[in-house]
Amino acid sequence: MKRGAAGFSATFCGFVFGLGLLVSGMANPAKVLAFLDLSGAWDPSLALVMVGAVVIAVPGFAIAKRKGMSVLGGPLRIPTTDGIDARLLLGSATFGVGWGLAGICPGPAIVALGSGHLRAIVFVVAMLVGMLTFEFVERRRVTLAK
């Protein structure tokens, strides 16, 4: 696979994803928080966006698993773990709490950075600190297990 083609493909897909987030309003924390407000002015539009994403992703993952490589010939890294463990539950809970508090998840946060909103900047910094902390803890865990 040529690096230029892969870079263009990743940039194009990221652009389309970001554009979709902007068009659907999912880069707006107020819209996301309205979805999470079940007892108030609930906005179901995020559920429709999620259903649309699942409808597209399920066949895509099925095809990817069968092919075993990307359209450009590169390797695919599809998760093979299907069990539920404490790490998955803790990570999911952490993600959910952060999402609920901020009204932003990682994809829309990156898109919202372009707007220069302080909330997006703080979220992305916190997200990066969390990712680096995870990497540090994982490396330490592997080292101690040896």
Residue frames as a rotation matrix with the C-alpha (Angstrom) as fourth column:
MET 1
0.586 0.810 0.000 0.00
0.810 -0.586 0.000 0.00
0.000 0.000 -1.000 0.00
LYS 2
-0.277 -0.674 0.685 1.36
0.630 -0.666 -0.400 3.40
0.726 0.321 0.609 -0.89
ARG 3
-0.573 -0.036 -0.819 1.67
0.772 -0.360 -0.524 5.91
-0.276 -0.932 0.233 1.95
GLY 4
-0.972 0.181 -0.147 0.26
-0.217 -0.934 0.285 8.77
-0.086 0.309 0.947 -0.12
ALA 5
-0.430 0.855 -0.290 -2.91
-0.143 0.253 0.957 6.85
0.892 0.452 0.013 -0.96
ALA 6
-0.165 0.334 -0.928 -3.36
0.866 0.500 0.026 5.79
0.472 -0.799 -0.371 2.66
GLY 7
-0.776 -0.191 -0.601 -2.85
0.504 -0.761 -0.408 9.34
-0.380 -0.619 0.687 3.89
PHE 8
-0.859 0.508 -0.057 -5.30
-0.424 -0.645 0.635 10.72
0.286 0.570 0.770 1.35
SER 9
-0.261 0.783 -0.565 -7.84
0.225 0.619 0.753 8.02
0.939 0.069 -0.338 2.20
ALA 10
-0.322 0.087 -0.943 -7.54
0.943 0.119 -0.311 8.70
0.085 -0.989 -0.121 5.96
THR 11
-0.925 -0.052 -0.377 -7.81
0.113 -0.983 -0.142 12.46
-0.363 -0.173 0.915 5.41
PHE 12
-0.704 0.699 -0.126 -10.83
-0.378 -0.218 0.900 12.07
0.602 0.681 0.418 3.14
CYS 13
-0.140 0.659 -0.739 -12.61
0.564 0.666 0.488 9.70
0.814 -0.349 -0.465 5.53
GLY 14
-0.535 -0.123 -0.836 -11.88
0.815 -0.335 -0.473 12.02
-0.222 -0.934 0.280 8.45
PHE 15
-0.974 0.183 -0.131 -13.24
-0.214 -0.936 0.281 14.95
-0.071 0.302 0.951 6.48
VAL 16
-0.415 0.866 -0.279 -16.45
-0.158 0.234 0.959 13.10
0.896 0.442 0.040 5.60
PHE 17
-0.175 0.300 -0.938 -16.85
0.866 0.500 -0.002 11.97
0.468 -0.812 -0.348 9.24
GLY 18
-0.761 -0.186 -0.621 -16.33
0.515 -0.756 -0.404 15.50
-0.394 -0.627 0.672 10.55
LEU 19
-0.874 0.484 -0.043 -18.71
-0.386 -0.638 0.666 16.93
0.294 0.599 0.745 7.97
GLY 20
-0.234 0.802 -0.549 -21.31
0.280 0.597 0.752 14.36
0.931 0.022 -0.365 9.01
LEU 21
-0.349 0.044 -0.936 -20.90
0.937 0.032 -0.348 15.36
0.015 -0.999 -0.052 12.66
LEU 22
-0.934 -0.025 -0.357 -21.34
0.058 -0.995 -0.082 19.03
-0.353 -0.097 0.931 11.77
VAL 23
-0.699 0.700 -0.145 -24.36
-0.363 -0.173 0.916 18.46
0.616 0.692 0.375 9.51
SER 24
-0.092 0.684 -0.724 -26.08
0.497 0.661 0.562 16.22
0.863 -0.308 -0.400 12.08
GLY 25
0.437 0.226 0.871 -25.36
-0.461 -0.775 0.432 18.68
0.772 -0.591 -0.235 14.88
MET 26
0.846 -0.068 -0.528 -23.46
0.392 0.751 0.532 16.08
0.360 -0.657 0.662 16.91
ALA 27
-0.282 -0.959 0.029 -20.47
0.717 -0.230 -0.658 18.39
0.637 -0.165 0.753 17.36
ASN 28
-0.226 0.325 0.918 -22.76
-0.439 -0.876 0.202 20.64
0.870 -0.357 0.341 19.41
PRO 29
-0.943 -0.217 -0.253 -22.64
0.107 0.523 -0.845 19.62
0.317 -0.824 -0.470 23.10
ALA 30
-0.619 0.770 0.155 -26.09
-0.677 -0.422 -0.603 21.13
-0.399 -0.478 0.782 23.73
LYS 31
0.120 0.654 -0.747 -27.62
-0.900 0.390 0.196 18.72
0.419 0.649 0.635 21.20
VAL 32
-0.400 -0.351 -0.847 -25.93
-0.022 0.927 -0.374 15.73
0.916 -0.131 -0.378 22.80
LEU 33
-0.999 0.034 0.030 -26.95
-0.032 -0.048 -0.998 16.82
-0.032 -0.998 0.049 26.31
ALA 34
-0.278 0.956 -0.096 -30.54
-0.949 -0.288 -0.129 17.24
-0.151 0.055 0.987 25.07
PHE 35
0.038 0.230 -0.973 -30.43
-0.486 0.855 0.183 13.59
0.873 0.465 0.144 23.97
LEU 36
-0.661 -0.405 -0.632 -29.26
0.303 0.627 -0.718 12.55
0.687 -0.666 -0.292 27.43
ASP 37
-0.885 0.389 0.256 -31.98
-0.448 -0.563 -0.695 14.63
-0.127 -0.729 0.672 29.15
LEU 38
-0.795 0.566 -0.216 -34.69
0.387 0.749 0.537 11.97
0.466 0.344 -0.815 29.33
SER 39
-0.239 0.740 -0.628 -36.82
0.931 -0.008 -0.365 13.87
-0.275 -0.672 -0.687 31.83
GLY 40
-0.260 0.087 -0.962 -36.69
0.028 -0.995 -0.098 17.24
-0.965 -0.053 0.256 30.07
ALA 41
0.566 0.400 -0.721 -36.76
-0.637 -0.342 -0.690 18.36
-0.523 0.850 0.061 26.45
TRP 42
0.022 -0.572 0.820 -35.47
0.116 0.816 0.566 15.06
-0.993 0.082 0.084 25.05
ASP 43
0.318 -0.042 -0.947 -34.04
-0.887 -0.366 -0.281 15.25
-0.335 0.930 -0.153 21.52
PRO 44
0.601 0.001 0.799 -34.02
-0.032 0.999 0.023 11.79
-0.799 -0.040 0.600 19.85
SER 45
0.866 -0.191 -0.463 -31.95
-0.497 -0.211 -0.842 12.87
0.063 0.959 -0.277 16.84
LEU 46
-0.160 -0.974 0.158 -28.72
-0.980 0.176 0.090 11.36
-0.116 -0.140 -0.983 18.23
ALA 47
-0.072 0.219 0.973 -30.44
-0.213 0.950 -0.229 7.96
-0.974 -0.224 -0.022 18.36
LEU 48
0.898 0.435 0.068 -31.26
-0.006 0.166 -0.986 8.31
-0.441 0.885 0.152 14.66
VAL 49
0.456 -0.825 -0.333 -27.63
-0.862 -0.316 -0.397 9.20
0.222 0.468 -0.855 13.89
MET 50
-0.352 -0.590 0.726 -26.49
-0.768 0.626 0.137 6.14
-0.535 -0.510 -0.673 15.89
VAL 51
0.367 0.562 0.741 -28.93
0.024 0.791 -0.612 3.84
-0.930 0.242 0.277 14.06
GLY 52
0.943 -0.045 -0.329 -27.71
-0.330 -0.230 -0.915 5.21
-0.035 0.972 -0.232 10.73
ALA 53
0.051 -0.999 0.011 -24.10
-0.996 -0.052 -0.070 4.56
0.071 -0.007 -0.997 11.76
VAL 54
-0.272 -0.104 0.957 -24.88
-0.447 0.894 -0.030 0.99
-0.852 -0.436 -0.290 12.84
VAL 55
0.734 0.621 0.276 -26.77
-0.012 0.418 -0.908 0.28
-0.679 0.663 0.314 9.60
ILE 56
0.767 -0.523 -0.372 -23.68
-0.559 -0.261 -0.787 1.34
0.314 0.812 -0.492 7.63
ALA 57
-0.070 -0.913 0.402 -21.06
-0.998 0.065 -0.025 -0.18
-0.004 -0.403 -0.915 9.96
VAL 58
0.252 0.192 0.948 -22.45
-0.458 0.887 -0.058 -3.70
-0.852 -0.420 0.312 10.37
PRO 59
0.961 0.061 0.270 -22.19
0.191 0.560 -0.806 -4.68
-0.201 0.826 0.526 6.68
GLY 60
0.626 -0.779 0.027 -18.87
-0.585 -0.493 -0.644 -2.83
0.515 0.388 -0.764 6.45
PHE 61
-0.047 -0.634 0.772 -17.37
-0.942 0.284 0.176 -4.83
-0.331 -0.719 -0.611 9.32
ALA 62
0.566 0.311 0.764 -18.74
-0.123 0.948 -0.295 -8.08
-0.815 0.073 0.574 7.86
ILE 63
0.970 -0.242 0.027 -17.08
0.042 0.058 -0.997 -7.36
0.240 0.969 0.066 4.52
ALA 64
0.349 -0.890 0.295 -13.85
-0.846 -0.434 -0.309 -6.25
0.403 -0.141 -0.904 6.21
LYS 65
0.151 -0.268 0.952 -13.64
-0.703 0.647 0.294 -9.45
-0.695 -0.714 -0.091 8.29
ARG 66
0.800 0.227 0.555 -14.16
0.166 0.806 -0.569 -11.55
-0.576 0.547 0.607 5.18
LYS 67
0.881 -0.465 0.087 -11.58
-0.052 -0.278 -0.959 -9.67
0.470 0.840 -0.269 3.09
GLY 68
0.657 -0.629 -0.415 -8.94
0.722 0.368 0.586 -9.28
-0.216 -0.685 0.696 5.80
MET 69
-0.552 -0.831 -0.069 -7.39
0.774 -0.541 0.328 -6.20
-0.310 0.127 0.942 4.19
SER 70
-0.070 0.502 -0.862 -8.36
0.041 -0.862 -0.505 -2.63
-0.997 -0.071 0.040 3.37
VAL 71
0.884 0.434 0.173 -9.42
0.223 -0.065 -0.973 -1.45
-0.411 0.899 -0.155 -0.08
LEU 72
0.689 -0.688 -0.228 -5.90
-0.712 -0.582 -0.393 -0.04
0.138 0.433 -0.891 -0.45
GLY 73
0.482 -0.472 -0.738 -4.33
-0.024 0.835 -0.550 -3.39
0.876 0.283 0.391 0.48
GLY 74
-0.433 -0.648 0.626 -3.29
-0.632 -0.277 -0.724 -2.51
0.643 -0.709 -0.290 4.02
PRO 75
-0.743 0.127 -0.657 -3.82
0.436 0.837 -0.332 -4.68
0.507 -0.533 -0.677 7.10
LEU 76
0.156 0.842 0.516 -7.01
-0.310 -0.454 0.836 -4.33
0.938 -0.290 0.190 9.13
ARG 77
-0.911 -0.400 -0.094 -6.93
-0.011 0.253 -0.967 -4.30
0.411 -0.881 -0.235 12.90
ILE 78
0.063 0.995 0.079 -10.38
-0.477 -0.040 0.878 -5.54
0.877 -0.093 0.472 13.80
PRO 79
-0.347 -0.191 0.918 -10.82
-0.937 0.116 -0.330 -6.38
-0.044 -0.975 -0.220 17.50
THR 80
-0.384 0.157 -0.910 -11.09
-0.261 0.927 0.270 -10.10
0.886 0.342 -0.315 18.15
THR 81
-0.987 0.030 -0.157 -12.04
0.159 0.270 -0.950 -9.95
0.014 -0.963 -0.271 21.83
ASP 82
-0.350 0.927 0.136 -15.72
-0.117 -0.188 0.975 -10.48
0.929 0.326 0.174 22.45
GLY 83
-0.124 0.264 -0.956 -15.80
0.876 0.483 0.020 -10.95
0.467 -0.835 -0.291 26.23
ILE 84
0.517 0.315 0.796 -16.99
-0.138 -0.887 0.441 -8.49
0.845 -0.338 -0.415 28.83
ASP 85
0.000 -0.589 -0.808 -14.48
0.872 0.396 -0.289 -7.89
0.490 -0.704 0.513 31.61
ALA 86
0.383 0.130 -0.915 -13.75
0.782 -0.573 0.246 -5.32
-0.492 -0.809 -0.321 34.32
ARG 87
-0.654 -0.699 -0.288 -11.53
0.409 -0.648 0.643 -3.24
-0.636 0.303 0.710 31.99
LEU 88
-0.705 0.470 0.532 -14.30
0.514 -0.179 0.839 -2.96
0.489 0.864 -0.116 29.41
LEU 89
0.329 0.892 -0.309 -16.89
0.868 -0.157 0.471 -2.02
0.372 -0.423 -0.826 32.04
LEU 90
0.136 -0.363 -0.922 -14.59
0.679 -0.644 0.354 0.56
-0.722 -0.674 0.159 33.67
GLY 91
-0.865 -0.498 0.062 -13.65
0.361 -0.531 0.767 2.08
-0.349 0.686 0.639 30.32
SER 92
-0.414 0.803 0.429 -17.28
0.653 -0.067 0.755 2.21
0.635 0.592 -0.496 29.19
ALA 93
0.471 0.594 -0.652 -18.38
0.882 -0.323 0.343 3.81
-0.007 -0.737 -0.676 32.45
THR 94
-0.254 -0.659 -0.708 -15.57
0.541 -0.704 0.460 6.38
-0.802 -0.266 0.535 32.29
PHE 95
-0.913 -0.036 0.407 -16.46
0.394 -0.345 0.852 7.22
0.110 0.938 0.329 28.68
GLY 96
-0.083 0.990 0.118 -20.17
0.779 -0.010 0.626 7.49
0.621 0.144 -0.770 29.52
VAL 97
0.386 0.174 -0.906 -19.63
0.823 -0.508 0.253 9.74
-0.416 -0.843 -0.340 32.53
GLY 98
-0.593 -0.687 -0.419 -17.29
0.375 -0.697 0.611 12.01
-0.712 0.205 0.671 30.57
TRP 99
-0.779 0.382 0.497 -19.73
0.490 -0.124 0.863 12.11
0.391 0.916 -0.090 27.66
GLY 100
0.212 0.951 -0.226 -22.62
0.884 -0.088 0.459 12.95
0.416 -0.297 -0.859 29.97
LEU 101
0.212 -0.198 -0.957 -20.73
0.711 -0.641 0.290 15.66
-0.671 -0.741 0.005 31.82
ALA 102
-0.608 -0.615 -0.502 -19.22
0.107 -0.690 0.716 17.35
-0.786 0.382 0.485 28.77
GLY 103
0.536 0.834 -0.129 -21.75
-0.114 -0.080 -0.990 16.51
-0.837 0.545 0.052 26.06
ILE 104
0.417 -0.514 -0.750 -18.81
-0.906 -0.171 -0.387 15.68
0.071 0.841 -0.537 23.80
CYS 105
0.762 -0.347 0.546 -17.18
0.171 0.922 0.347 12.43
-0.624 -0.171 0.762 22.75
PRO 106
-0.087 -0.996 -0.022 -13.81
0.359 -0.052 0.932 12.08
-0.929 0.073 0.363 20.98
GLY 107
-0.326 -0.047 0.944 -14.87
0.944 0.032 0.327 12.51
-0.046 0.998 0.034 17.34
PRO 108
0.611 0.627 0.483 -17.01
0.639 -0.751 0.167 15.60
0.468 0.207 -0.859 17.84
ALA 109
0.701 -0.420 -0.576 -14.38
0.330 -0.525 0.784 17.01
-0.632 -0.740 -0.229 20.24
ILE 110
-0.396 -0.874 0.281 -11.80
0.654 -0.054 0.754 17.01
-0.644 0.482 0.594 17.46
VAL 111
-0.132 0.447 0.885 -14.32
0.885 -0.349 0.308 18.67
0.446 0.824 -0.349 15.13
ALA 112
0.827 0.548 -0.123 -15.23
0.531 -0.690 0.492 21.22
0.185 -0.472 -0.862 17.82
LEU 113
0.073 -0.883 -0.464 -11.55
0.743 -0.262 0.616 22.14
-0.665 -0.390 0.637 18.24
GLY 114
-0.500 -0.252 0.828 -11.90
0.834 -0.399 0.382 24.03
0.234 0.882 0.409 14.97
SER 115
0.463 0.762 0.453 -14.40
0.536 -0.648 0.542 26.34
0.706 -0.008 -0.708 16.63
GLY 116
-0.470 -0.781 0.411 -11.94
0.066 -0.496 -0.866 27.24
0.880 -0.380 0.285 19.38
HIS 117
0.567 0.739 0.364 -14.48
-0.377 -0.161 0.912 26.62
0.732 -0.655 0.187 22.16
LEU 118
-0.256 -0.680 0.687 -12.82
-0.921 -0.045 -0.388 26.29
0.295 -0.732 -0.614 25.55
ARG 119
0.431 0.509 0.745 -14.98
-0.720 0.692 -0.056 23.25
-0.544 -0.513 0.664 26.38
ALA 120
0.978 -0.081 -0.193 -13.61
-0.083 0.696 -0.714 21.38
0.192 0.714 0.673 23.36
ILE 121
0.174 -0.981 0.092 -10.02
-0.498 -0.168 -0.851 22.34
0.850 0.102 -0.517 24.17
VAL 122
-0.188 -0.191 0.963 -10.36
-0.977 0.135 -0.164 21.23
-0.099 -0.972 -0.212 27.80
PHE 123
0.733 0.543 0.410 -12.04
-0.497 0.839 -0.223 18.00
-0.465 -0.040 0.884 26.72
VAL 124
0.825 -0.457 -0.332 -9.35
-0.103 0.456 -0.884 17.14
0.556 0.764 0.329 24.17
VAL 125
-0.155 -0.898 0.412 -6.57
-0.728 -0.178 -0.662 17.88
0.667 -0.403 -0.626 26.67
ALA 126
0.001 0.235 0.972 -8.32
-0.899 0.426 -0.102 15.68
-0.438 -0.874 0.212 29.28
MET 127
0.932 0.361 -0.016 -8.85
-0.319 0.802 -0.505 12.97
-0.170 0.476 0.863 26.65
LEU 128
0.464 -0.838 -0.287 -5.15
-0.288 0.163 -0.944 13.00
0.838 0.521 -0.166 25.71
VAL 129
-0.330 -0.533 0.779 -4.12
-0.913 -0.030 -0.407 12.86
0.240 -0.845 -0.477 29.38
GLY 130
0.412 0.581 0.702 -6.46
-0.711 0.687 -0.151 9.89
-0.570 -0.437 0.696 29.82
MET 131
0.947 -0.086 -0.309 -5.01
-0.185 0.641 -0.745 8.12
0.262 0.763 0.591 26.76
LEU 132
0.048 -0.998 0.041 -1.44
-0.501 -0.059 -0.864 8.70
0.864 0.021 -0.503 27.93
THR 133
-0.182 -0.035 0.983 -2.33
-0.970 0.170 -0.174 7.50
-0.161 -0.985 -0.065 31.43
PHE 134
0.812 0.524 0.258 -3.85
-0.457 0.845 -0.277 4.33
-0.363 0.107 0.926 29.97
GLU 135
0.689 -0.617 -0.381 -0.72
-0.175 0.368 -0.913 3.69
0.704 0.696 0.145 27.89
PHE 136
-0.247 -0.800 0.547 1.49
-0.773 -0.178 -0.609 4.22
0.584 -0.573 -0.574 30.95
VAL 137
0.079 0.369 0.926 -0.61
-0.884 0.456 -0.106 1.89
-0.461 -0.810 0.362 33.12
GLU 138
0.945 0.312 -0.096 -0.76
-0.316 0.800 -0.510 -0.78
-0.083 0.513 0.855 30.39
ARG 139
0.348 -0.896 -0.276 3.00
-0.319 0.164 -0.934 -0.74
0.882 0.413 -0.228 29.82
ARG 140
-0.363 -0.441 0.821 3.57
-0.901 -0.060 -0.430 -0.93
0.240 -0.895 -0.376 33.56
ARG 141
0.455 0.640 0.619 1.11
-0.749 0.651 -0.123 -3.82
-0.482 -0.407 0.776 33.88
VAL 142
0.916 -0.161 -0.367 2.82
-0.164 0.685 -0.710 -5.77
0.366 0.711 0.601 31.08
THR 143
-0.015 -0.991 0.135 6.27
-0.515 -0.108 -0.850 -5.06
0.857 -0.082 -0.509 32.56
LEU 144
-0.290 -0.046 0.956 5.20
-0.952 0.117 -0.283 -6.23
-0.099 -0.992 -0.078 36.02
ALA 145
0.733 0.648 0.207 3.57
-0.608 0.761 -0.225 -9.35
-0.303 0.039 0.952 34.58
LYS 146
0.549 -0.592 -0.590 6.91
-0.392 0.441 -0.807 -10.52
0.738 0.675 0.010 33.10
